[in-house]
Amino acid sequence: MSDEPEFWFCLTHHQVEGRDGCRNQDRLGPYPSAEAASHALERVAERNEEWDNDPAWNDDKGEGDS
């Protein structure tokens, strides 16, 4: 385990937590700072948008689709 502070974003309570927060299944992280953890949902949305529009992974369309 690292001696560095770690922070998570709790998906149940929608708040930043320390190491002894909710179970890991219910949170995102760890993040290196509380500030980074507070933006977890924004980062998830950004990544989802990137992945949804990545031509290397966009296999929703068939050969003849536009």
N, CA, C and O atoms as a Maestro MAE file, in Angstrom:
{
 s_m_m2io_version
 :::
 2.0.0
}

f_m_ct {
 s_m_title
 :::
 protein
 m_atom[264] {
  # First column is atom index #
  i_m_mmod_type
  r_m_x_coord
  r_m_y_coord
  r_m_z_coord
  i_m_residue_number
  s_m_chain_name
  s_m_pdb_residue_name
  s_m_pdb_atom_name
  i_m_atomic_number
  :::
  1 25 0.832 -1.175 0.000 1 A "MET " " N  " 7
  2 3 0.000 0.000 0.000 1 A "MET " " CA " 6
  3 2 0.881 1.244 0.000 1 A "MET " " C  " 6
  4 15 1.932 1.267 0.640 1 A "MET " " O  " 8
  5 25 0.467 2.233 -0.689 2 A "SER " " N  " 7
  6 3 1.214 3.487 -0.812 2 A "SER " " CA " 6
  7 2 1.011 4.359 0.427 2 A "SER " " C  " 6
  8 15 -0.054 4.345 1.044 2 A "SER " " O  " 8
  9 25 2.058 5.122 0.781 3 A "ASP " " N  " 7
  10 3 1.944 6.078 1.878 3 A "ASP " " CA " 6
  11 2 1.388 7.411 1.396 3 A "ASP " " C  " 6
  12 15 1.083 8.286 2.207 3 A "ASP " " O  " 8
  13 25 1.255 7.573 0.086 4 A "GLU " " N  " 7
  14 3 0.709 8.801 -0.493 4 A "GLU " " CA " 6
  15 2 -0.798 8.869 -0.220 4 A "GLU " " C  " 6
  16 15 -1.477 7.842 -0.223 4 A "GLU " " O  " 8
  17 25 -1.310 10.059 0.011 5 A "PRO " " N  " 7
  18 3 -2.770 10.182 0.190 5 A "PRO " " CA " 6
  19 2 -3.496 9.758 -1.088 5 A "PRO " " C  " 6
  20 15 -3.049 10.042 -2.200 5 A "PRO " " O  " 8
  21 25 -4.599 9.086 -0.908 6 A "GLU " " N  " 7
  22 3 -5.411 8.663 -2.049 6 A "GLU " " CA " 6
  23 2 -6.858 9.069 -1.782 6 A "GLU " " C  " 6
  24 15 -7.320 9.094 -0.642 6 A "GLU " " O  " 8
  25 25 -7.552 9.384 -2.870 7 A "PHE " " N  " 7
  26 3 -8.936 9.834 -2.768 7 A "PHE " " CA " 6
  27 2 -9.788 9.101 -3.784 7 A "PHE " " C  " 6
  28 15 -9.304 8.734 -4.854 7 A "PHE " " O  " 8
  29 25 -11.044 8.886 -3.459 8 A "TRP " " N  " 7
  30 3 -11.995 8.233 -4.332 8 A "TRP " " CA " 6
  31 2 -13.242 9.100 -4.446 8 A "TRP " " C  " 6
  32 15 -13.510 9.945 -3.592 8 A "TRP " " O  " 8
  33 25 -14.003 8.872 -5.523 9 A "PHE " " N  " 7
  34 3 -15.299 9.525 -5.668 9 A "PHE " " CA " 6
  35 2 -16.353 8.466 -5.435 9 A "PHE " " C  " 6
  36 15 -16.425 7.488 -6.180 9 A "PHE " " O  " 8
  37 25 -17.172 8.645 -4.413 10 A "CYS " " N  " 7
  38 3 -18.218 7.682 -4.062 10 A "CYS " " CA " 6
  39 2 -19.418 7.880 -4.978 10 A "CYS " " C  " 6
  40 15 -19.979 8.972 -5.062 10 A "CYS " " O  " 8
  41 25 -19.803 6.804 -5.665 11 A "LEU " " N  " 7
  42 3 -20.950 6.857 -6.571 11 A "LEU " " CA " 6
  43 2 -22.280 6.808 -5.815 11 A "LEU " " C  " 6
  44 15 -23.314 7.182 -6.369 11 A "LEU " " O  " 8
  45 25 -22.266 6.363 -4.584 12 A "THR " " N  " 7
  46 3 -23.470 6.306 -3.762 12 A "THR " " CA " 6
  47 2 -23.792 7.666 -3.164 12 A "THR " " C  " 6
  48 15 -24.939 8.113 -3.196 12 A "THR " " O  " 8
  49 25 -22.774 8.321 -2.617 13 A "HIS " " N  " 7
  50 3 -22.977 9.584 -1.912 13 A "HIS " " CA " 6
  51 2 -22.587 10.811 -2.726 13 A "HIS " " C  " 6
  52 15 -22.819 11.941 -2.295 13 A "HIS " " O  " 8
  53 25 -21.998 10.598 -3.896 14 A "HIS " " N  " 7
  54 3 -21.550 11.685 -4.772 14 A "HIS " " CA " 6
  55 2 -20.668 12.685 -4.032 14 A "HIS " " C  " 6
  56 15 -20.887 13.896 -4.062 14 A "HIS " " O  " 8
  57 25 -19.659 12.120 -3.363 15 A "GLN " " N  " 7
  58 3 -18.693 12.966 -2.669 15 A "GLN " " CA " 6
  59 2 -17.335 12.289 -2.661 15 A "GLN " " C  " 6
  60 15 -17.221 11.084 -2.881 15 A "GLN " " O  " 8
  61 25 -16.311 13.083 -2.404 16 A "VAL " " N  " 7
  62 3 -14.941 12.593 -2.322 16 A "VAL " " CA " 6
  63 2 -14.732 11.928 -0.971 16 A "VAL " " C  " 6
  64 15 -15.175 12.427 0.063 16 A "VAL " " O  " 8
  65 25 -14.049 10.791 -1.004 17 A "GLU " " N  " 7
  66 3 -13.765 10.046 0.223 17 A "GLU " " CA " 6
  67 2 -12.280 9.710 0.304 17 A "GLU " " C  " 6
  68 15 -11.573 9.682 -0.703 17 A "GLU " " O  " 8
  69 25 -11.833 9.461 1.513 18 A "GLY " " N  " 7
  70 3 -10.488 8.974 1.739 18 A "GLY " " CA " 6
  71 2 -10.451 7.458 1.651 18 A "GLY " " C  " 6
  72 15 -11.420 6.819 1.242 18 A "GLY " " O  " 8
  73 25 -9.332 6.904 2.035 19 A "ARG " " N  " 7
  74 3 -9.099 5.458 1.950 19 A "ARG " " CA " 6
  75 2 -10.174 4.643 2.675 19 A "ARG " " C  " 6
  76 15 -10.546 3.566 2.208 19 A "ARG " " O  " 8
  77 25 -10.668 5.130 3.787 20 A "ASP " " N  " 7
  78 3 -11.617 4.368 4.603 20 A "ASP " " CA " 6
  79 2 -13.075 4.696 4.301 20 A "ASP " " C  " 6
  80 15 -13.915 4.656 5.200 20 A "ASP " " O  " 8
  81 25 -13.382 5.018 3.056 21 A "GLY " " N  " 7
  82 3 -14.752 5.346 2.675 21 A "GLY " " CA " 6
  83 2 -15.559 4.105 2.355 21 A "GLY " " C  " 6
  84 15 -15.323 3.031 2.910 21 A "GLY " " O  " 8
  85 25 -16.502 4.262 1.467 22 A "CYS " " N  " 7
  86 3 -17.373 3.162 1.048 22 A "CYS " " CA " 6
  87 2 -16.568 2.066 0.350 22 A "CYS " " C  " 6
  88 15 -15.384 2.234 0.060 22 A "CYS " " O  " 8
  89 25 -17.228 0.955 0.090 23 A "ARG " " N  " 7
  90 3 -16.549 -0.167 -0.566 23 A "ARG " " CA " 6
  91 2 -16.132 0.230 -1.975 23 A "ARG " " C  " 6
  92 15 -16.796 1.037 -2.626 23 A "ARG " " O  " 8
  93 25 -15.035 -0.339 -2.436 24 A "ASN " " N  " 7
  94 3 -14.474 0.025 -3.738 24 A "ASN " " CA " 6
  95 2 -15.449 -0.201 -4.885 24 A "ASN " " C  " 6
  96 15 -15.385 0.503 -5.892 24 A "ASN " " O  " 8
  97 25 -16.328 -1.146 -4.754 25 A "GLN " " N  " 7
  98 3 -17.317 -1.426 -5.797 25 A "GLN " " CA " 6
  99 2 -18.202 -0.207 -6.077 25 A "GLN " " C  " 6
  100 15 -18.752 -0.068 -7.169 25 A "GLN " " O  " 8
  101 25 -18.330 0.663 -5.092 26 A "ASP " " N  " 7
  102 3 -19.225 1.811 -5.202 26 A "ASP " " CA " 6
  103 2 -18.502 3.129 -5.424 26 A "ASP " " C  " 6
  104 15 -19.082 4.195 -5.217 26 A "ASP " " O  " 8
  105 25 -17.228 3.070 -5.848 27 A "ARG " " N  " 7
  106 3 -16.510 4.321 -6.020 27 A "ARG " " CA " 6
  107 2 -15.488 4.247 -7.145 27 A "ARG " " C  " 6
  108 15 -15.101 3.165 -7.588 27 A "ARG " " O  " 8
  109 25 -15.060 5.419 -7.597 28 A "LEU " " N  " 7
  110 3 -14.067 5.550 -8.662 28 A "LEU " " CA " 6
  111 2 -12.759 6.029 -8.049 28 A "LEU " " C  " 6
  112 15 -12.761 6.882 -7.161 28 A "LEU " " O  " 8
  113 25 -11.652 5.486 -8.518 29 A "GLY " " N  " 7
  114 3 -10.357 5.928 -8.025 29 A "GLY " " CA " 6
  115 2 -9.415 4.763 -7.857 29 A "GLY " " C  " 6
  116 15 -9.708 3.654 -8.303 29 A "GLY " " O  " 8
  117 25 -8.314 4.996 -7.235 30 A "PRO " " N  " 7
  118 3 -7.954 6.187 -6.480 30 A "PRO " " CA " 6
  119 2 -7.415 7.307 -7.359 30 A "PRO " " C  " 6
  120 15 -6.917 7.084 -8.463 30 A "PRO " " O  " 8
  121 25 -7.534 8.502 -6.834 31 A "TYR " " N  " 7
  122 3 -7.010 9.703 -7.465 31 A "TYR " " CA " 6
  123 2 -5.942 10.295 -6.556 31 A "TYR " " C  " 6
  124 15 -5.976 10.077 -5.345 31 A "TYR " " O  " 8
  125 25 -4.996 11.036 -7.115 32 A "PRO " " N  " 7
  126 3 -3.891 11.572 -6.315 32 A "PRO " " CA " 6
  127 2 -4.274 12.753 -5.424 32 A "PRO " " C  " 6
  128 15 -3.526 13.113 -4.515 32 A "PRO " " O  " 8
  129 25 -5.437 13.357 -5.683 33 A "SER " " N  " 7
  130 3 -5.853 14.513 -4.880 33 A "SER " " CA " 6
  131 2 -7.372 14.537 -4.769 33 A "SER " " C  " 6
  132 15 -8.080 13.935 -5.575 33 A "SER " " O  " 8
  133 25 -7.851 15.239 -3.762 34 A "ALA " " N  " 7
  134 3 -9.293 15.403 -3.605 34 A "ALA " " CA " 6
  135 2 -9.874 16.163 -4.788 34 A "ALA " " C  " 6
  136 15 -10.985 15.877 -5.235 34 A "ALA " " O  " 8
  137 25 -9.118 17.135 -5.293 35 A "GLU " " N  " 7
  138 3 -9.563 17.922 -6.451 35 A "GLU " " CA " 6
  139 2 -9.775 17.023 -7.665 35 A "GLU " " C  " 6
  140 15 -10.795 17.133 -8.344 35 A "GLU " " O  " 8
  141 25 -8.825 16.139 -7.943 36 A "ALA " " N  " 7
  142 3 -8.957 15.217 -9.082 36 A "ALA " " CA " 6
  143 2 -10.147 14.287 -8.879 36 A "ALA " " C  " 6
  144 15 -10.892 14.025 -9.823 36 A "ALA " " O  " 8
  145 25 -10.334 13.790 -7.672 37 A "ALA " " N  " 7
  146 3 -11.462 12.897 -7.391 37 A "ALA " " CA " 6
  147 2 -12.794 13.615 -7.566 37 A "ALA " " C  " 6
  148 15 -13.779 13.008 -7.988 37 A "ALA " " O  " 8
  149 25 -12.825 14.903 -7.245 38 A "SER " " N  " 7
  150 3 -14.080 15.658 -7.361 38 A "SER " " CA " 6
  151 2 -14.530 15.814 -8.811 38 A "SER " " C  " 6
  152 15 -15.691 16.133 -9.068 38 A "SER " " O  " 8
  153 25 -13.628 15.592 -9.753 39 A "HIS " " N  " 7
  154 3 -13.963 15.701 -11.173 39 A "HIS " " CA " 6
  155 2 -14.096 14.333 -11.844 39 A "HIS " " C  " 6
  156 15 -14.052 14.234 -13.071 39 A "HIS " " O  " 8
  157 25 -14.255 13.292 -11.052 40 A "ALA " " N  " 7
  158 3 -14.296 11.926 -11.574 40 A "ALA " " CA " 6
  159 2 -15.415 11.729 -12.603 40 A "ALA " " C  " 6
  160 15 -15.178 11.146 -13.661 40 A "ALA " " O  " 8
  161 25 -16.613 12.199 -12.313 41 A "LEU " " N  " 7
  162 3 -17.730 11.986 -13.242 41 A "LEU " " CA " 6
  163 2 -17.531 12.752 -14.547 41 A "LEU " " C  " 6
  164 15 -17.928 12.276 -15.611 41 A "LEU " " O  " 8
  165 25 -16.924 13.926 -14.475 42 A "GLU " " N  " 7
  166 3 -16.614 14.684 -15.691 42 A "GLU " " CA " 6
  167 2 -15.627 13.908 -16.557 42 A "GLU " " C  " 6
  168 15 -15.776 13.838 -17.777 42 A "GLU " " O  " 8
  169 25 -14.617 13.328 -15.912 43 A "ARG " " N  " 7
  170 3 -13.606 12.557 -16.655 43 A "ARG " " CA " 6
  171 2 -14.239 11.312 -17.282 43 A "ARG " " C  " 6
  172 15 -13.900 10.946 -18.407 43 A "ARG " " O  " 8
  173 25 -15.144 10.669 -16.571 44 A "VAL " " N  " 7
  174 3 -15.848 9.504 -17.118 44 A "VAL " " CA " 6
  175 2 -16.631 9.911 -18.362 44 A "VAL " " C  " 6
  176 15 -16.587 9.211 -19.374 44 A "VAL " " O  " 8
  177 25 -17.340 11.023 -18.301 45 A "ALA " " N  " 7
  178 3 -18.119 11.497 -19.450 45 A "ALA " " CA " 6
  179 2 -17.211 11.809 -20.631 45 A "ALA " " C  " 6
  180 15 -17.540 11.476 -21.769 45 A "ALA " " O  " 8
  181 25 -16.070 12.447 -20.372 46 A "GLU " " N  " 7
  182 3 -15.112 12.750 -21.446 46 A "GLU " " CA " 6
  183 2 -14.602 11.477 -22.104 46 A "GLU " " C  " 6
  184 15 -14.550 11.388 -23.330 46 A "GLU " " O  " 8
  185 25 -14.227 10.500 -21.301 47 A "ARG " " N  " 7
  186 3 -13.714 9.235 -21.847 47 A "ARG " " CA " 6
  187 2 -14.790 8.493 -22.624 47 A "ARG " " C  " 6
  188 15 -14.513 7.939 -23.687 47 A "ARG " " O  " 8
  189 25 -16.006 8.477 -22.111 48 A "ASN " " N  " 7
  190 3 -17.091 7.812 -22.841 48 A "ASN " " CA " 6
  191 2 -17.313 8.455 -24.205 48 A "ASN " " C  " 6
  192 15 -17.517 7.759 -25.199 48 A "ASN " " O  " 8
  193 25 -17.273 9.772 -24.248 49 A "GLU " " N  " 7
  194 3 -17.431 10.499 -25.504 49 A "GLU " " CA " 6
  195 2 -16.309 10.150 -26.475 49 A "GLU " " C  " 6
  196 15 -16.554 9.907 -27.657 49 A "GLU " " O  " 8
  197 25 -15.081 10.127 -25.972 50 A "GLU " " N  " 7
  198 3 -13.932 9.760 -26.820 50 A "GLU " " CA " 6
  199 2 -14.095 8.345 -27.364 50 A "GLU " " C  " 6
  200 15 -13.884 8.109 -28.554 50 A "GLU " " O  " 8
  201 25 -14.464 7.416 -26.511 51 A "TRP " " N  " 7
  202 3 -14.593 6.021 -26.939 51 A "TRP " " CA " 6
  203 2 -15.770 5.846 -27.892 51 A "TRP " " C  " 6
  204 15 -15.673 5.084 -28.854 51 A "TRP " " O  " 8
  205 25 -16.874 6.535 -27.643 52 A "ASP " " N  " 7
  206 3 -18.041 6.436 -28.529 52 A "ASP " " CA " 6
  207 2 -17.719 6.928 -29.936 52 A "ASP " " C  " 6
  208 15 -18.331 6.479 -30.905 52 A "ASP " " O  " 8
  209 25 -16.767 7.843 -30.054 53 A "ASN " " N  " 7
  210 3 -16.431 8.423 -31.349 53 A "ASN " " CA " 6
  211 2 -15.095 7.945 -31.902 53 A "ASN " " C  " 6
  212 15 -14.594 8.522 -32.867 53 A "ASN " " O  " 8
  213 25 -14.517 6.926 -31.328 54 A "ASP " " N  " 7
  214 3 -13.244 6.377 -31.787 54 A "ASP " " CA " 6
  215 2 -13.510 5.445 -32.972 54 A "ASP " " C  " 6
  216 15 -14.134 4.398 -32.800 54 A "ASP " " O  " 8
  217 25 -13.045 5.811 -34.174 55 A "PRO " " N  " 7
  218 3 -13.329 4.982 -35.342 55 A "PRO " " CA " 6
  219 2 -12.732 3.582 -35.247 55 A "PRO " " C  " 6
  220 15 -13.239 2.661 -35.888 55 A "PRO " " O  " 8
  221 25 -11.683 3.399 -34.475 56 A "ALA " " N  " 7
  222 3 -11.084 2.077 -34.327 56 A "ALA " " CA " 6
  223 2 -11.986 1.142 -33.528 56 A "ALA " " C  " 6
  224 15 -11.849 -0.077 -33.630 56 A "ALA " " O  " 8
  225 25 -12.899 1.686 -32.738 57 A "TRP " " N  " 7
  226 3 -13.767 0.865 -31.896 57 A "TRP " " CA " 6
  227 2 -15.237 1.035 -32.221 57 A "TRP " " C  " 6
  228 15 -16.085 0.426 -31.568 57 A "TRP " " O  " 8
  229 25 -15.556 1.839 -33.203 58 A "ASN " " N  " 7
  230 3 -16.947 2.094 -33.535 58 A "ASN " " CA " 6
  231 2 -17.431 1.048 -34.531 58 A "ASN " " C  " 6
  232 15 -17.293 1.219 -35.742 58 A "ASN " " O  " 8
  233 25 -17.998 -0.031 -34.011 59 A "ASP " " N  " 7
  234 3 -18.466 -1.117 -34.872 59 A "ASP " " CA " 6
  235 2 -19.992 -1.219 -34.887 59 A "ASP " " C  " 6
  236 15 -20.547 -2.269 -35.212 59 A "ASP " " O  " 8
  237 25 -20.658 -0.130 -34.538 60 A "ASP " " N  " 7
  238 3 -22.126 -0.123 -34.517 60 A "ASP " " CA " 6
  239 2 -22.740 -0.124 -35.901 60 A "ASP " " C  " 6
  240 15 -23.882 -0.552 -36.069 60 A "ASP " " O  " 8
  241 25 -21.998 0.351 -36.906 61 A "LYS " " N  " 7
  242 3 -22.528 0.483 -38.262 61 A "LYS " " CA " 6
  243 2 -22.089 -0.694 -39.114 61 A "LYS " " C  " 6
  244 15 -20.960 -1.172 -38.998 61 A "LYS " " O  " 8
  245 25 -22.984 -1.154 -39.967 62 A "GLY " " N  " 7
  246 3 -22.662 -2.231 -40.906 62 A "GLY " " CA " 6
  247 2 -21.958 -1.682 -42.122 62 A "GLY " " C  " 6
  248 15 -21.721 -0.478 -42.222 62 A "GLY " " O  " 8
  249 25 -21.624 -2.556 -43.044 63 A "GLU " " N  " 7
  250 3 -20.895 -2.180 -44.256 63 A "GLU " " CA " 6
  251 2 -21.609 -1.096 -45.060 63 A "GLU " " C  " 6
  252 15 -20.965 -0.159 -45.531 63 A "GLU " " O  " 8
  253 25 -22.917 -1.205 -45.223 64 A "GLY " " N  " 7
  254 3 -23.655 -0.269 -46.069 64 A "GLY " " CA " 6
  255 2 -24.226 0.928 -45.344 64 A "GLY " " C  " 6
  256 15 -24.843 1.791 -45.968 64 A "GLY " " O  " 8
  257 25 -24.030 0.999 -44.028 65 A "ASP " " N  " 7
  258 3 -24.589 2.104 -43.253 65 A "ASP " " CA " 6
  259 2 -23.798 3.387 -43.451 65 A "ASP " " C  " 6
  260 15 -22.600 3.359 -43.730 65 A "ASP " " O  " 8
  261 25 -24.496 4.522 -43.302 66 A "SER " " N  " 7
  262 3 -23.836 5.832 -43.410 66 A "SER " " CA " 6
  263 2 -23.686 6.462 -42.070 66 A "SER " " C  " 6
  264 15 -23.154 7.567 -41.964 66 A "SER " " O  " 8
  :::
 }
 m_bond[263] {
  # First column is bond index #
  i_m_from
  i_m_to
  i_m_order
  :::
  1 1 2 1
  2 2 3 1
  3 3 4 2
  4 3 5 1
  5 5 6 1
  6 6 7 1
  7 7 8 2
  8 7 9 1
  9 9 10 1
  10 10 11 1
  11 11 12 2
  12 11 13 1
  13 13 14 1
  14 14 15 1
  15 15 16 2
  16 15 17 1
  17 17 18 1
  18 18 19 1
  19 19 20 2
  20 19 21 1
  21 21 22 1
  22 22 23 1
  23 23 24 2
  24 23 25 1
  25 25 26 1
  26 26 27 1
  27 27 28 2
  28 27 29 1
  29 29 30 1
  30 30 31 1
  31 31 32 2
  32 31 33 1
  33 33 34 1
  34 34 35 1
  35 35 36 2
  36 35 37 1
  37 37 38 1
  38 38 39 1
  39 39 40 2
  40 39 41 1
  41 41 42 1
  42 42 43 1
  43 43 44 2
  44 43 45 1
  45 45 46 1
  46 46 47 1
  47 47 48 2
  48 47 49 1
  49 49 50 1
  50 50 51 1
  51 51 52 2
  52 51 53 1
  53 53 54 1
  54 54 55 1
  55 55 56 2
  56 55 57 1
  57 57 58 1
  58 58 59 1
  59 59 60 2
  60 59 61 1
  61 61 62 1
  62 62 63 1
  63 63 64 2
  64 63 65 1
  65 65 66 1
  66 66 67 1
  67 67 68 2
  68 67 69 1
  69 69 70 1
  70 70 71 1
  71 71 72 2
  72 71 73 1
  73 73 74 1
  74 74 75 1
  75 75 76 2
  76 75 77 1
  77 77 78 1
  78 78 79 1
  79 79 80 2
  80 79 81 1
  81 81 82 1
  82 82 83 1
  83 83 84 2
  84 83 85 1
  85 85 86 1
  86 86 87 1
  87 87 88 2
  88 87 89 1
  89 89 90 1
  90 90 91 1
  91 91 92 2
  92 91 93 1
  93 93 94 1
  94 94 95 1
  95 95 96 2
  96 95 97 1
  97 97 98 1
  98 98 99 1
  99 99 100 2
  100 99 101 1
  101 101 102 1
  102 102 103 1
  103 103 104 2
  104 103 105 1
  105 105 106 1
  106 106 107 1
  107 107 108 2
  108 107 109 1
  109 109 110 1
  110 110 111 1
  111 111 112 2
  112 111 113 1
  113 113 114 1
  114 114 115 1
  115 115 116 2
  116 115 117 1
  117 117 118 1
  118 118 119 1
  119 119 120 2
  120 119 121 1
  121 121 122 1
  122 122 123 1
  123 123 124 2
  124 123 125 1
  125 125 126 1
  126 126 127 1
  127 127 128 2
  128 127 129 1
  129 129 130 1
  130 130 131 1
  131 131 132 2
  132 131 133 1
  133 133 134 1
  134 134 135 1
  135 135 136 2
  136 135 137 1
  137 137 138 1
  138 138 139 1
  139 139 140 2
  140 139 141 1
  141 141 142 1
  142 142 143 1
  143 143 144 2
  144 143 145 1
  145 145 146 1
  146 146 147 1
  147 147 148 2
  148 147 149 1
  149 149 150 1
  150 150 151 1
  151 151 152 2
  152 151 153 1
  153 153 154 1
  154 154 155 1
  155 155 156 2
  156 155 157 1
  157 157 158 1
  158 158 159 1
  159 159 160 2
  160 159 161 1
  161 161 162 1
  162 162 163 1
  163 163 164 2
  164 163 165 1
  165 165 166 1
  166 166 167 1
  167 167 168 2
  168 167 169 1
  169 169 170 1
  170 170 171 1
  171 171 172 2
  172 171 173 1
  173 173 174 1
  174 174 175 1
  175 175 176 2
  176 175 177 1
  177 177 178 1
  178 178 179 1
  179 179 180 2
  180 179 181 1
  181 181 182 1
  182 182 183 1
  183 183 184 2
  184 183 185 1
  185 185 186 1
  186 186 187 1
  187 187 188 2
  188 187 189 1
  189 189 190 1
  190 190 191 1
  191 191 192 2
  192 191 193 1
  193 193 194 1
  194 194 195 1
  195 195 196 2
  196 195 197 1
  197 197 198 1
  198 198 199 1
  199 199 200 2
  200 199 201 1
  201 201 202 1
  202 202 203 1
  203 203 204 2
  204 203 205 1
  205 205 206 1
  206 206 207 1
  207 207 208 2
  208 207 209 1
  209 209 210 1
  210 210 211 1
  211 211 212 2
  212 211 213 1
  213 213 214 1
  214 214 215 1
  215 215 216 2
  216 215 217 1
  217 217 218 1
  218 218 219 1
  219 219 220 2
  220 219 221 1
  221 221 222 1
  222 222 223 1
  223 223 224 2
  224 223 225 1
  225 225 226 1
  226 226 227 1
  227 227 228 2
  228 227 229 1
  229 229 230 1
  230 230 231 1
  231 231 232 2
  232 231 233 1
  233 233 234 1
  234 234 235 1
  235 235 236 2
  236 235 237 1
  237 237 238 1
  238 238 239 1
  239 239 240 2
  240 239 241 1
  241 241 242 1
  242 242 243 1
  243 243 244 2
  244 243 245 1
  245 245 246 1
  246 246 247 1
  247 247 248 2
  248 247 249 1
  249 249 250 1
  250 250 251 1
  251 251 252 2
  252 251 253 1
  253 253 254 1
  254 254 255 1
  255 255 256 2
  256 255 257 1
  257 257 258 1
  258 258 259 1
  259 259 260 2
  260 259 261 1
  261 261 262 1
  262 262 263 1
  263 263 264 2
  :::
 }
}
